[in-house]
Amino acid sequence: MPDQALEPARGATSRNPADGSLIATYPFQTAEAIESTLAGCAAAYATWRATPMEERVACYGRLAATLRARAEPLARLITAEMGRTLALARYEVEKCAATIEWFAEHGPAVLADEPAPVDGDNVYVSFLPIGTVLGVMPWNLPLWQAIRAAGPILLSGNGFLLKHATNVMGCAFALQEVYEASAFPKGLFANLNTDNDTVARVIEDPRIAAVSVTGSVRAGSAVAATAARVIKKSVLELGGADPFIVLVDADLDGAVKAAVQSRYENAGQVCLAAKRIILERPIAEEFTRKFVDAAAALKVGDPMHEATFVGPIARGDLRDGIHDQVERSIKAGARLLLGGHKMNGPGYFYEPTVLADVRPGMAAFDEEIFGPVGALVVAEDVEDAIRLANASEYGLSGNVWTADVGKAQAMARRLETGGVFVNGFTASNARVPVGGVKKSGFGRELSHFGLREFTNAQTVWVKAPA
C-alpha cells in the first residue's frame, strides 16, 4: 500500500500525474481550524448517535443518489488527481454508491441488539457507537478507500474525520461536499488537512475514539503505535505482496488474462493486486510467454482516453521508488523480460514490466512493488508453491488457479492471507470482509465484520424475577 503523499512545508499540493501540471494547493489548516473541525465532528457525533437508524438509512439513500448524480465530475477529478483511468474512476464512483446501498439495506439488522438468553434471564448484546473515528486514507483509490472505511463507521453511529493523502485533497473536499449535500449532520464527515506530526496529536485528543488506516506498513505502524500509547483501537489494512498461484491443470489462458488485469490495472497501484505470480514448473514457460505478450500489448497513455489501460504512477517520487526496486531485483539475479524503464515525456509513466526468475531475497519478492511490475516465480510443485506464497512478511490476499476446486480450497486453509480467490483475481465486495494478517495489518472492513468493528459490544443482562 502507498505512503501518504510527501507534504510541502505549509500545505497539500495536487498535481496531474499524466503531465505533472499543478491542479491546486490546499494550505494546511491552522491550529484554530483543526480545533474547530474536531469540535464540530464531536458535536455532530453527539447528535448522530441519538439519531434513529431509519433516519441514518435515509441519509445513506441520499448519499448513494448524490454520488451517482455527481459521478462524471467525481470520476474526472479522480483521474486528474491520481491518474486512474477514466473508465476505472467511473466504476469507482458506482462501486461507492452500490456499497452505501448495501450498508443501508443490511446494516440495521447487523447492528440490532443480539439476544443471548441465559438461564431464563433476558440477556442481549447491543452494538453501540464509540465516538469519532479518524480515517487515515491513501491516494490510490481516493473515493473508494474513504467510503469503504466511513460506510460502516457512520452507520453504526460514529463520527468520521478523514485525513486523506495530500495529493488527492481535491477528492477529499469533494467527498465532504457529497456528505453535506446528502443531509448528514454538518461536520459528521469532515476533512483534516494537515501534516503527519499534527495527526499524531489529533490521535491523542480525547475526542478521537479510534483510528482506521489504509496505507503502507510504515504509516500503519506509526499511527497504530500512537493509538496504542493512548489505549485507542486501530484497524490497519496495509501492504501486500499477494501470491497468484497457477497450477499445472489451470485454465492457462484464463489465468494469464486475470493475472495481467490484476497486476497492471490502475498502473499496478492496488493493494490487493497479484504481485508474485507463482507458476508450477511444467507450465511456467508457456504462461510466461503468453503473459509477456499480453503485458506488451497494453495501451499506456493519457488516463482520460477511453482506450488507455495503464495510466501514470501517482507521483514522481513513487515512480523513482518502483524503478529502484526493479533495478535492485535485476542486480540480485532477476531476468528482465519486458519494460523496466521510466517512460520519456511529461508525466510519471512507467513501462509495463515483467521480471522472471524472481526468488526470495529480491526486492520483487520480498517487498511490495506498488506499480506495473509482474514478478514471475517458479515452484517445483504444490507444496513448493504454498511455501513460496507464505514466504512473505505480508498476508493480504492470494489467488489459486486450478481445475481441482477441492485442491484449491484445501490450499486456501494453508495460505497465510486474509482472502483467497479461486480461478479469479482478488476483488472487494461489501458482502465479505477485507483485511490481512502478518504485516498486512489487523481488523476488517466491509460486511458485518466491518459494521461491528468500531462498536462497543455491550452486554445487557436483566435478571428474571425471582
C-alpha positions as a Markdown table, in Angstrom:
| # | Residue | x | y | z |
|---|---|---|---|---|
| 1 | Met | 0.0 | 0.0 | 0.0 |
| 2 | Pro | 1.1 | 3.6 | -0.7 |
| 3 | Asp | 2.6 | 6.0 | 1.8 |
| 4 | Gln | 0.8 | 9.3 | 2.3 |
| 5 | Ala | 2.0 | 12.0 | -0.1 |
| 6 | Leu | 5.1 | 13.9 | 0.7 |
| 7 | Glu | 4.0 | 17.1 | 2.3 |
| 8 | Pro | 5.2 | 20.6 | 1.4 |
| 9 | Ala | 6.0 | 23.0 | 4.3 |
| 10 | Arg | 2.6 | 24.7 | 4.5 |
| 11 | Gly | 0.1 | 22.7 | 2.6 |
| 12 | Ala | -1.1 | 19.9 | 0.3 |
| 13 | Thr | -0.3 | 20.0 | -3.4 |
| 14 | Ser | -2.4 | 18.3 | -6.1 |
| 15 | Arg | -0.7 | 17.6 | -9.5 |
| 16 | Asn | -1.9 | 15.8 | -12.6 |
| 17 | Pro | 0.4 | 12.8 | -12.8 |
| 18 | Ala | -0.3 | 12.5 | -16.5 |
| 19 | Asp | 1.7 | 15.7 | -17.2 |
| 20 | Gly | 3.0 | 17.0 | -13.9 |
| 21 | Ser | 0.9 | 20.2 | -14.1 |
| 22 | Leu | -0.3 | 21.8 | -10.9 |
| 23 | Ile | -4.0 | 21.4 | -10.2 |
| 24 | Ala | -4.4 | 23.2 | -6.8 |
| 25 | Thr | -2.7 | 23.8 | -3.5 |
| 26 | Tyr | -4.5 | 23.5 | -0.2 |
| 27 | Pro | -2.9 | 25.3 | 2.8 |
| 28 | Phe | -2.8 | 23.2 | 5.9 |
| 29 | Gln | -5.4 | 24.1 | 8.5 |
| 30 | Thr | -4.4 | 26.3 | 11.3 |
| 31 | Ala | -4.5 | 25.1 | 14.9 |
| 32 | Glu | -7.7 | 27.0 | 15.3 |
| 33 | Ala | -9.3 | 25.4 | 12.2 |
| 34 | Ile | -8.2 | 21.9 | 13.4 |
| 35 | Glu | -9.8 | 22.6 | 16.8 |
| 36 | Ser | -13.0 | 23.8 | 15.1 |
| 37 | Thr | -13.1 | 20.6 | 12.9 |
| 38 | Leu | -12.6 | 18.4 | 15.9 |
| 39 | Ala | -15.2 | 20.2 | 17.9 |
| 40 | Gly | -17.7 | 20.2 | 15.0 |
| 41 | Cys | -17.3 | 16.5 | 14.5 |
| 42 | Ala | -17.7 | 15.8 | 18.2 |
| 43 | Ala | -20.9 | 17.9 | 18.3 |
| 44 | Ala | -22.3 | 16.2 | 15.2 |
| 45 | Tyr | -21.5 | 12.8 | 16.7 |
| 46 | Ala | -23.5 | 13.6 | 19.8 |
| 47 | Thr | -26.5 | 14.3 | 17.6 |
| 48 | Trp | -25.9 | 11.4 | 15.2 |
| 49 | Arg | -25.5 | 8.7 | 17.8 |
| 50 | Ala | -29.0 | 9.6 | 19.1 |
| 51 | Thr | -30.5 | 9.6 | 15.5 |
| 52 | Pro | -32.8 | 6.7 | 14.9 |
| 53 | Met | -31.5 | 4.0 | 12.5 |
| 54 | Glu | -34.2 | 4.7 | 9.9 |
| 55 | Glu | -33.0 | 8.3 | 9.6 |
| 56 | Arg | -29.4 | 7.2 | 9.2 |
| 57 | Val | -30.5 | 4.9 | 6.5 |
| 58 | Ala | -32.4 | 7.7 | 4.7 |
| 59 | Cys | -29.1 | 9.7 | 4.7 |
| 60 | Tyr | -27.4 | 6.7 | 3.1 |
| 61 | Gly | -30.0 | 6.6 | 0.4 |
| 62 | Arg | -29.4 | 10.2 | -0.4 |
| 63 | Leu | -25.7 | 9.6 | -0.3 |
| 64 | Ala | -25.9 | 6.9 | -3.0 |
| 65 | Ala | -28.1 | 9.2 | -5.1 |
| 66 | Thr | -25.7 | 12.1 | -4.7 |
| 67 | Leu | -22.7 | 10.0 | -5.7 |
| 68 | Arg | -24.5 | 8.9 | -8.9 |
| 69 | Ala | -25.7 | 12.4 | -9.7 |
| 70 | Arg | -22.1 | 13.7 | -9.5 |
| 71 | Ala | -20.5 | 10.6 | -11.0 |
| 72 | Glu | -18.9 | 12.2 | -14.0 |
| 73 | Pro | -17.2 | 15.2 | -12.3 |
| 74 | Leu | -16.1 | 13.0 | -9.4 |
| 75 | Ala | -14.6 | 10.5 | -11.9 |
| 76 | Arg | -12.8 | 13.2 | -13.8 |
| 77 | Leu | -11.4 | 14.6 | -10.5 |
| 78 | Ile | -10.1 | 11.1 | -9.5 |
| 79 | Thr | -8.4 | 10.8 | -12.9 |
| 80 | Ala | -6.9 | 14.2 | -12.8 |
| 81 | Glu | -5.5 | 14.0 | -9.3 |
| 82 | Met | -4.5 | 10.3 | -9.1 |
| 83 | Gly | -4.1 | 9.2 | -12.7 |
| 84 | Arg | -6.6 | 6.4 | -12.5 |
| 85 | Thr | -8.1 | 5.7 | -16.0 |
| 86 | Leu | -11.5 | 7.4 | -16.5 |
| 87 | Ala | -13.2 | 4.1 | -17.0 |
| 88 | Leu | -11.9 | 2.8 | -13.7 |
| 89 | Ala | -12.8 | 6.1 | -12.0 |
| 90 | Arg | -16.4 | 5.9 | -13.2 |
| 91 | Tyr | -16.5 | 2.3 | -11.9 |
| 92 | Glu | -15.1 | 3.5 | -8.5 |
| 93 | Val | -17.9 | 6.1 | -8.0 |
| 94 | Glu | -20.6 | 3.5 | -8.9 |
| 95 | Lys | -19.0 | 0.9 | -6.5 |
| 96 | Cys | -19.1 | 3.5 | -3.7 |
| 97 | Ala | -22.8 | 4.1 | -4.4 |
| 98 | Ala | -23.6 | 0.4 | -4.5 |
| 99 | Thr | -21.7 | -0.2 | -1.3 |
| 100 | Ile | -23.5 | 2.5 | 0.6 |
| 101 | Glu | -26.8 | 1.0 | -0.6 |
| 102 | Trp | -25.7 | -2.4 | 0.7 |
| 103 | Phe | -24.9 | -1.0 | 4.1 |
| 104 | Ala | -28.3 | 0.8 | 4.2 |
| 105 | Glu | -30.1 | -2.4 | 3.4 |
| 106 | His | -28.2 | -4.9 | 5.6 |
| 107 | Gly | -26.6 | -2.7 | 8.3 |
| 108 | Pro | -29.7 | -2.2 | 10.5 |
| 109 | Ala | -30.1 | -6.0 | 11.1 |
| 110 | Val | -26.4 | -6.4 | 11.8 |
| 111 | Leu | -26.3 | -3.6 | 14.3 |
| 112 | Ala | -29.6 | -4.6 | 16.0 |
| 113 | Asp | -29.5 | -5.9 | 19.5 |
| 114 | Glu | -28.5 | -9.6 | 19.5 |
| 115 | Pro | -30.3 | -11.9 | 22.0 |
| 116 | Ala | -28.2 | -14.1 | 24.2 |
| 117 | Pro | -30.6 | -15.5 | 26.8 |
| 118 | Val | -29.0 | -17.2 | 29.8 |
| 119 | Asp | -30.9 | -19.5 | 32.3 |
| 120 | Gly | -34.2 | -17.6 | 31.7 |
| 121 | Asp | -32.7 | -14.2 | 32.1 |
| 122 | Asn | -33.1 | -11.5 | 29.4 |
| 123 | Val | -29.6 | -11.1 | 28.1 |
| 124 | Tyr | -28.7 | -9.3 | 24.9 |
| 125 | Val | -25.7 | -7.6 | 23.2 |
| 126 | Ser | -26.0 | -4.0 | 21.9 |
| 127 | Phe | -23.6 | -2.6 | 19.3 |
| 128 | Leu | -23.1 | 1.0 | 20.3 |
| 129 | Pro | -21.1 | 3.8 | 18.7 |
| 130 | Ile | -17.8 | 4.7 | 20.4 |
| 131 | Gly | -17.2 | 8.2 | 19.2 |
| 132 | Thr | -15.3 | 9.9 | 16.3 |
| 133 | Val | -13.0 | 7.7 | 14.3 |
| 134 | Leu | -10.0 | 9.1 | 12.4 |
| 135 | Gly | -9.5 | 7.6 | 9.0 |
| 136 | Val | -6.0 | 7.9 | 7.5 |
| 137 | Met | -6.5 | 7.0 | 3.8 |
| 138 | Pro | -4.3 | 6.5 | 0.8 |
| 139 | Trp | -4.4 | 8.1 | -2.7 |
| 140 | Asn | -4.7 | 5.1 | -4.9 |
| 141 | Leu | -8.5 | 4.7 | -4.7 |
| 142 | Pro | -9.3 | 8.2 | -3.4 |
| 143 | Leu | -13.1 | 7.8 | -3.1 |
| 144 | Trp | -13.4 | 4.1 | -2.5 |
| 145 | Gln | -11.0 | 3.8 | 0.3 |
| 146 | Ala | -12.7 | 6.6 | 2.2 |
| 147 | Ile | -16.2 | 5.3 | 1.6 |
| 148 | Arg | -15.2 | 1.8 | 2.4 |
| 149 | Ala | -14.0 | 2.9 | 5.8 |
| 150 | Ala | -16.6 | 5.5 | 6.6 |
| 151 | Gly | -19.6 | 3.4 | 5.4 |
| 152 | Pro | -19.8 | 1.1 | 8.4 |
| 153 | Ile | -18.3 | 3.6 | 10.9 |
| 154 | Leu | -21.0 | 6.2 | 10.3 |
| 155 | Leu | -24.0 | 3.8 | 10.0 |
| 156 | Ser | -23.1 | 2.4 | 13.4 |
| 157 | Gly | -23.5 | 5.9 | 14.9 |
| 158 | Asn | -19.9 | 7.2 | 15.0 |
| 159 | Gly | -18.4 | 10.3 | 13.5 |
| 160 | Phe | -15.7 | 10.2 | 10.8 |
| 161 | Leu | -12.7 | 12.5 | 10.5 |
| 162 | Leu | -10.8 | 12.0 | 7.2 |
| 163 | Lys | -7.0 | 12.5 | 6.9 |
| 164 | His | -6.6 | 11.9 | 3.2 |
| 165 | Ala | -3.3 | 11.7 | 1.2 |
| 166 | Thr | -2.3 | 15.3 | 0.4 |
| 167 | Asn | -2.0 | 14.6 | -3.4 |
| 168 | Val | -5.8 | 13.9 | -3.6 |
| 169 | Met | -7.1 | 16.6 | -1.3 |
| 170 | Gly | -9.5 | 17.8 | -4.0 |
| 171 | Cys | -11.2 | 14.4 | -3.8 |
| 172 | Ala | -11.3 | 14.7 | -0.1 |
| 173 | Phe | -13.1 | 18.0 | -0.1 |
| 174 | Ala | -15.4 | 16.8 | -2.9 |
| 175 | Leu | -16.4 | 13.8 | -0.8 |
| 176 | Gln | -17.1 | 16.1 | 2.2 |
| 177 | Glu | -19.4 | 18.1 | 0.0 |
| 178 | Val | -21.2 | 14.9 | -1.1 |
| 179 | Tyr | -21.9 | 14.0 | 2.5 |
| 180 | Glu | -23.1 | 17.5 | 3.3 |
| 181 | Ala | -25.3 | 17.6 | 0.2 |
| 182 | Ser | -26.9 | 14.3 | 1.4 |
| 183 | Ala | -28.1 | 15.9 | 4.6 |
| 184 | Phe | -25.8 | 14.3 | 7.1 |
| 185 | Pro | -25.2 | 16.5 | 10.1 |
| 186 | Lys | -22.7 | 19.2 | 9.2 |
| 187 | Gly | -19.2 | 18.2 | 10.5 |
| 188 | Leu | -20.0 | 14.5 | 10.9 |
| 189 | Phe | -17.8 | 13.6 | 7.9 |
| 190 | Ala | -15.0 | 16.2 | 8.0 |
| 191 | Asn | -11.6 | 16.6 | 6.4 |
| 192 | Leu | -8.4 | 17.1 | 8.3 |
| 193 | Asn | -5.8 | 18.8 | 6.0 |
| 194 | Thr | -2.6 | 18.9 | 8.0 |
| 195 | Asp | 0.9 | 17.3 | 8.4 |
| 196 | Asn | 1.7 | 14.0 | 9.9 |
| 197 | Asp | 3.1 | 15.4 | 13.1 |
| 198 | Thr | -0.3 | 17.1 | 13.8 |
| 199 | Val | -2.1 | 13.8 | 13.0 |
| 200 | Ala | -0.3 | 12.2 | 15.9 |
| 201 | Arg | -1.5 | 14.9 | 18.3 |
| 202 | Val | -5.1 | 14.6 | 16.9 |
| 203 | Ile | -5.0 | 10.8 | 17.7 |
| 204 | Glu | -4.1 | 11.7 | 21.3 |
| 205 | Asp | -7.1 | 14.1 | 21.5 |
| 206 | Pro | -9.8 | 12.6 | 23.8 |
| 207 | Arg | -12.4 | 13.4 | 21.2 |
| 208 | Ile | -10.9 | 10.7 | 18.9 |
| 209 | Ala | -12.0 | 7.3 | 19.9 |
| 210 | Ala | -10.2 | 5.1 | 17.4 |
| 211 | Val | -8.2 | 5.1 | 14.1 |
| 212 | Ser | -8.6 | 3.3 | 10.8 |
| 213 | Val | -5.6 | 3.2 | 8.5 |
| 214 | Thr | -5.2 | 2.1 | 4.9 |
| 215 | Gly | -1.7 | 2.6 | 3.7 |
| 216 | Ser | 1.9 | 1.4 | 3.9 |
| 217 | Val | 3.4 | -0.7 | 6.8 |
| 218 | Arg | 5.4 | 2.4 | 7.8 |
| 219 | Ala | 2.3 | 4.6 | 8.0 |
| 220 | Gly | 0.3 | 2.0 | 9.8 |
| 221 | Ser | 3.0 | 1.2 | 12.3 |
| 222 | Ala | 3.4 | 4.9 | 13.2 |
| 223 | Val | -0.3 | 5.5 | 13.6 |
| 224 | Ala | -1.0 | 2.3 | 15.5 |
| 225 | Ala | 1.9 | 3.0 | 17.9 |
| 226 | Thr | 0.4 | 6.4 | 18.7 |
| 227 | Ala | -3.1 | 4.9 | 19.2 |
| 228 | Ala | -1.8 | 2.1 | 21.4 |
| 229 | Arg | 0.1 | 4.6 | 23.6 |
| 230 | Val | -3.2 | 6.3 | 24.4 |
| 231 | Ile | -5.2 | 3.0 | 24.6 |
| 232 | Lys | -7.2 | 3.5 | 21.4 |
| 233 | Lys | -8.3 | 0.9 | 18.9 |
| 234 | Ser | -6.9 | 0.8 | 15.4 |
| 235 | Val | -7.7 | -1.2 | 12.3 |
| 236 | Leu | -4.9 | -1.5 | 9.7 |
| 237 | Glu | -5.1 | -2.5 | 6.1 |
| 238 | Leu | -1.5 | -2.3 | 4.9 |
| 239 | Gly | 0.8 | -3.6 | 2.3 |
| 240 | Gly | 0.6 | -6.8 | 0.3 |
| 241 | Ala | 2.8 | -9.0 | -1.9 |
| 242 | Asp | -0.1 | -11.1 | -3.0 |
| 243 | Pro | 0.7 | -14.5 | -4.4 |
| 244 | Phe | -1.1 | -15.6 | -7.6 |
| 245 | Ile | -0.6 | -19.4 | -7.9 |
| 246 | Val | -1.1 | -21.1 | -11.2 |
| 247 | Leu | -1.0 | -25.0 | -11.1 |
| 248 | Val | -0.4 | -27.4 | -14.0 |
| 249 | Asp | -4.1 | -28.1 | -14.5 |
| 250 | Ala | -5.2 | -24.5 | -14.6 |
| 251 | Asp | -7.0 | -22.8 | -17.5 |
| 252 | Leu | -3.9 | -21.1 | -18.7 |
| 253 | Asp | -5.4 | -18.5 | -21.0 |
| 254 | Gly | -7.9 | -17.5 | -18.2 |
| 255 | Ala | -5.1 | -17.3 | -15.7 |
| 256 | Val | -3.0 | -15.1 | -17.9 |
| 257 | Lys | -5.8 | -12.8 | -18.6 |
| 258 | Ala | -6.7 | -12.5 | -14.9 |
| 259 | Ala | -3.0 | -12.0 | -13.9 |
| 260 | Val | -2.4 | -9.3 | -16.4 |
| 261 | Gln | -5.6 | -7.4 | -15.4 |
| 262 | Ser | -4.9 | -7.8 | -11.7 |
| 263 | Arg | -1.2 | -6.8 | -11.9 |
| 264 | Tyr | -1.4 | -3.8 | -14.4 |
| 265 | Glu | -4.8 | -2.3 | -13.7 |
| 266 | Asn | -4.5 | 1.2 | -12.1 |
| 267 | Ala | -0.9 | 1.0 | -13.2 |
| 268 | Gly | -0.3 | -1.7 | -10.5 |
| 269 | Gln | -1.3 | 0.7 | -7.7 |
| 270 | Val | -3.7 | -1.6 | -6.0 |
| 271 | Cys | -3.1 | -3.2 | -2.6 |
| 272 | Leu | -5.0 | -6.4 | -3.5 |
| 273 | Ala | -3.3 | -6.9 | -6.9 |
| 274 | Ala | -1.4 | -10.0 | -7.9 |
| 275 | Lys | 2.2 | -9.2 | -7.2 |
| 276 | Arg | 4.1 | -12.5 | -7.0 |
| 277 | Ile | 2.9 | -14.8 | -9.8 |
| 278 | Ile | 3.9 | -18.3 | -8.7 |
| 279 | Leu | 3.9 | -20.9 | -11.5 |
| 280 | Glu | 4.3 | -24.7 | -11.3 |
| 281 | Arg | 7.3 | -25.5 | -13.4 |
| 282 | Pro | 5.6 | -27.6 | -16.2 |
| 283 | Ile | 3.5 | -24.6 | -17.3 |
| 284 | Ala | 5.9 | -21.8 | -16.4 |
| 285 | Glu | 7.4 | -21.4 | -19.9 |
| 286 | Glu | 4.1 | -21.2 | -21.7 |
| 287 | Phe | 2.5 | -19.0 | -19.1 |
| 288 | Thr | 5.5 | -16.6 | -19.2 |
| 289 | Arg | 5.4 | -16.3 | -23.0 |
| 290 | Lys | 1.7 | -15.5 | -23.0 |
| 291 | Phe | 1.9 | -13.2 | -20.0 |
| 292 | Val | 4.7 | -11.1 | -21.6 |
| 293 | Asp | 2.8 | -10.9 | -24.9 |
| 294 | Ala | -0.3 | -9.7 | -23.1 |
| 295 | Ala | 1.6 | -7.2 | -21.0 |
| 296 | Ala | 3.4 | -5.8 | -24.0 |
| 297 | Ala | 0.1 | -5.2 | -25.8 |
| 298 | Leu | -1.4 | -3.0 | -23.0 |
| 299 | Lys | -2.1 | 0.6 | -24.0 |
| 300 | Val | -0.2 | 3.1 | -21.9 |
| 301 | Gly | -1.1 | 6.7 | -22.0 |
| 302 | Asp | -3.4 | 9.6 | -21.1 |
| 303 | Pro | -5.9 | 8.2 | -18.4 |
| 304 | Met | -8.6 | 10.4 | -19.8 |
| 305 | His | -8.6 | 8.4 | -23.1 |
| 306 | Glu | -11.0 | 5.5 | -23.2 |
| 307 | Ala | -8.5 | 3.1 | -24.8 |
| 308 | Thr | -5.9 | 3.6 | -22.1 |
| 309 | Phe | -5.3 | 0.6 | -19.8 |
| 310 | Val | -2.2 | 1.7 | -17.9 |
| 311 | Gly | -2.1 | 5.3 | -16.7 |
| 312 | Pro | 0.7 | 7.1 | -14.9 |
| 313 | Ile | 2.2 | 6.5 | -11.4 |
| 314 | Ala | 0.6 | 8.9 | -9.0 |
| 315 | Arg | 3.8 | 10.8 | -8.1 |
| 316 | Gly | 7.3 | 11.2 | -9.4 |
| 317 | Asp | 8.9 | 10.1 | -6.2 |
| 318 | Leu | 6.8 | 6.9 | -6.3 |
| 319 | Arg | 7.9 | 6.1 | -9.8 |
| 320 | Asp | 11.5 | 6.6 | -8.7 |
| 321 | Gly | 11.0 | 4.1 | -6.0 |
| 322 | Ile | 9.5 | 1.5 | -8.3 |
| 323 | His | 12.4 | 1.8 | -10.7 |
| 324 | Asp | 14.8 | 1.3 | -7.8 |
| 325 | Gln | 13.0 | -1.9 | -6.8 |
| 326 | Val | 13.2 | -3.2 | -10.4 |
| 327 | Glu | 16.9 | -2.4 | -10.7 |
| 328 | Arg | 17.7 | -4.0 | -7.3 |
| 329 | Ser | 15.9 | -7.1 | -8.4 |
| 330 | Ile | 17.8 | -7.3 | -11.6 |
| 331 | Lys | 21.0 | -6.8 | -9.8 |
| 332 | Ala | 20.1 | -9.7 | -7.5 |
| 333 | Gly | 19.5 | -12.0 | -10.4 |
| 334 | Ala | 16.0 | -11.4 | -11.8 |
| 335 | Arg | 15.7 | -11.6 | -15.5 |
| 336 | Leu | 14.1 | -8.6 | -17.3 |
| 337 | Leu | 11.7 | -9.8 | -20.0 |
| 338 | Leu | 9.7 | -6.6 | -20.6 |
| 339 | Gly | 9.9 | -2.9 | -19.8 |
| 340 | Gly | 12.0 | -1.8 | -16.8 |
| 341 | His | 12.2 | 1.9 | -17.6 |
| 342 | Lys | 10.7 | 5.2 | -16.9 |
| 343 | Met | 8.9 | 6.5 | -20.0 |
| 344 | Asn | 10.1 | 9.7 | -21.6 |
| 345 | Gly | 8.0 | 12.8 | -21.8 |
| 346 | Pro | 5.7 | 14.6 | -19.4 |
| 347 | Gly | 4.0 | 12.8 | -16.5 |
| 348 | Tyr | 5.1 | 9.9 | -14.3 |
| 349 | Phe | 4.6 | 6.9 | -16.6 |
| 350 | Tyr | 6.4 | 3.6 | -16.1 |
| 351 | Glu | 6.6 | 0.8 | -18.7 |
| 352 | Pro | 4.6 | -2.4 | -18.0 |
| 353 | Thr | 7.4 | -4.6 | -16.7 |
| 354 | Val | 7.9 | -8.3 | -16.3 |
| 355 | Leu | 10.7 | -9.9 | -14.2 |
| 356 | Ala | 11.4 | -13.6 | -14.3 |
| 357 | Asp | 13.5 | -15.9 | -12.1 |
| 358 | Val | 12.3 | -14.0 | -9.1 |
| 359 | Arg | 13.0 | -15.6 | -5.7 |
| 360 | Pro | 13.2 | -14.8 | -2.0 |
| 361 | Gly | 15.8 | -12.2 | -1.2 |
| 362 | Met | 14.9 | -10.0 | -4.2 |
| 363 | Ala | 13.0 | -6.7 | -3.9 |
| 364 | Ala | 10.4 | -8.0 | -6.3 |
| 365 | Phe | 9.7 | -11.0 | -4.0 |
| 366 | Asp | 10.2 | -9.5 | -0.5 |
| 367 | Glu | 8.8 | -6.0 | -1.0 |
| 368 | Glu | 5.6 | -4.6 | -2.2 |
| 369 | Ile | 6.1 | -3.1 | -5.7 |
| 370 | Phe | 3.2 | -0.6 | -6.0 |
| 371 | Gly | 3.4 | -0.3 | -9.7 |
| 372 | Pro | 3.1 | -2.1 | -13.1 |
| 373 | Val | 5.7 | -4.8 | -12.4 |
| 374 | Gly | 4.9 | -8.5 | -12.7 |
| 375 | Ala | 7.2 | -10.8 | -10.8 |
| 376 | Leu | 7.3 | -14.4 | -12.1 |
| 377 | Val | 8.3 | -17.1 | -9.6 |
| 378 | Val | 8.7 | -20.8 | -10.4 |
| 379 | Ala | 7.6 | -23.5 | -8.0 |
| 380 | Glu | 8.5 | -27.2 | -8.3 |
| 381 | Asp | 5.1 | -28.5 | -7.1 |
| 382 | Val | 2.1 | -27.6 | -5.0 |
| 383 | Glu | 4.0 | -27.8 | -1.7 |
| 384 | Asp | 6.7 | -25.5 | -3.0 |
| 385 | Ala | 4.0 | -23.1 | -4.3 |
| 386 | Ile | 2.5 | -22.9 | -0.8 |
| 387 | Arg | 5.9 | -22.5 | 0.8 |
| 388 | Leu | 6.8 | -19.6 | -1.6 |
| 389 | Ala | 3.4 | -17.9 | -1.1 |
| 390 | Asn | 3.8 | -17.9 | 2.6 |
| 391 | Ala | 7.5 | -16.8 | 2.5 |
| 392 | Ser | 6.5 | -13.2 | 2.9 |
| 393 | Glu | 6.0 | -10.7 | 5.7 |
| 394 | Tyr | 2.7 | -9.8 | 4.1 |
| 395 | Gly | -0.6 | -11.7 | 4.2 |
| 396 | Leu | -3.3 | -9.6 | 2.5 |
| 397 | Ser | -4.8 | -11.8 | -0.3 |
| 398 | Gly | -4.0 | -14.6 | -2.6 |
| 399 | Asn | -5.2 | -16.5 | -5.7 |
| 400 | Val | -5.1 | -20.1 | -6.8 |
| 401 | Trp | -5.8 | -21.3 | -10.3 |
| 402 | Thr | -6.5 | -25.0 | -10.8 |
| 403 | Ala | -9.2 | -27.3 | -12.3 |
| 404 | Asp | -9.4 | -29.0 | -9.0 |
| 405 | Val | -11.5 | -26.7 | -6.8 |
| 406 | Gly | -11.3 | -29.1 | -3.8 |
| 407 | Lys | -7.5 | -28.9 | -4.0 |
| 408 | Ala | -7.7 | -25.1 | -4.1 |
| 409 | Gln | -9.9 | -25.0 | -1.1 |
| 410 | Ala | -7.5 | -27.2 | 0.8 |
| 411 | Met | -4.6 | -25.0 | -0.2 |
| 412 | Ala | -6.6 | -21.9 | 0.9 |
| 413 | Arg | -6.6 | -23.2 | 4.5 |
| 414 | Arg | -2.8 | -23.3 | 4.4 |
| 415 | Leu | -2.2 | -19.9 | 2.8 |
| 416 | Glu | -1.4 | -17.1 | 5.3 |
| 417 | Thr | -3.6 | -14.4 | 3.8 |
| 418 | Gly | -6.8 | -12.6 | 4.7 |
| 419 | Gly | -8.5 | -13.8 | 1.5 |
| 420 | Val | -8.1 | -16.5 | -1.2 |
| 421 | Phe | -9.7 | -16.3 | -4.6 |
| 422 | Val | -10.0 | -19.4 | -6.7 |
| 423 | Asn | -9.9 | -19.2 | -10.5 |
| 424 | Gly | -10.3 | -15.4 | -10.4 |
| 425 | Phe | -8.4 | -12.4 | -9.2 |
| 426 | Thr | -8.9 | -10.6 | -5.9 |
| 427 | Ala | -11.9 | -8.2 | -5.6 |
| 428 | Ser | -13.6 | -6.4 | -2.8 |
| 429 | Asn | -17.4 | -6.5 | -2.2 |
| 430 | Ala | -19.5 | -5.1 | 0.6 |
| 431 | Arg | -20.7 | -8.7 | 1.5 |
| 432 | Val | -17.3 | -10.0 | 2.6 |
| 433 | Pro | -14.6 | -8.7 | 4.8 |
| 434 | Val | -11.3 | -7.1 | 3.6 |
| 435 | Gly | -8.1 | -7.3 | 5.7 |
| 436 | Gly | -4.9 | -9.1 | 6.2 |
| 437 | Val | -2.6 | -10.9 | 8.6 |
| 438 | Lys | 1.1 | -10.5 | 9.4 |
| 439 | Lys | 2.4 | -7.1 | 8.4 |
| 440 | Ser | -0.7 | -6.6 | 6.2 |
| 441 | Gly | -2.5 | -5.5 | 9.3 |
| 442 | Phe | -5.4 | -6.5 | 11.5 |
| 443 | Gly | -9.1 | -5.9 | 11.8 |
| 444 | Arg | -11.6 | -6.0 | 9.0 |
| 445 | Glu | -13.6 | -3.6 | 6.8 |
| 446 | Leu | -16.8 | -4.2 | 4.9 |
| 447 | Ser | -19.5 | -6.9 | 5.7 |
| 448 | His | -20.9 | -7.5 | 9.1 |
| 449 | Phe | -17.3 | -7.6 | 10.5 |
| 450 | Gly | -16.8 | -4.0 | 9.4 |
| 451 | Leu | -20.1 | -2.9 | 10.7 |
| 452 | Arg | -19.3 | -4.1 | 14.2 |
| 453 | Glu | -15.6 | -3.2 | 14.1 |
| 454 | Phe | -15.9 | 0.2 | 15.7 |
| 455 | Thr | -18.7 | -0.5 | 18.1 |
| 456 | Asn | -19.0 | -1.2 | 21.8 |
| 457 | Ala | -20.4 | -4.7 | 22.1 |
| 458 | Gln | -22.2 | -4.0 | 25.3 |
| 459 | Thr | -23.7 | -6.9 | 27.3 |
| 460 | Val | -27.0 | -6.1 | 29.0 |
| 461 | Trp | -28.2 | -8.8 | 31.5 |
| 462 | Val | -31.6 | -8.4 | 33.0 |
| 463 | Lys | -32.3 | -10.9 | 35.8 |
| 464 | Ala | -35.7 | -12.7 | 35.6 |
| 465 | Pro | -38.0 | -12.1 | 38.6 |
| 466 | Ala | -37.4 | -14.4 | 41.4 |
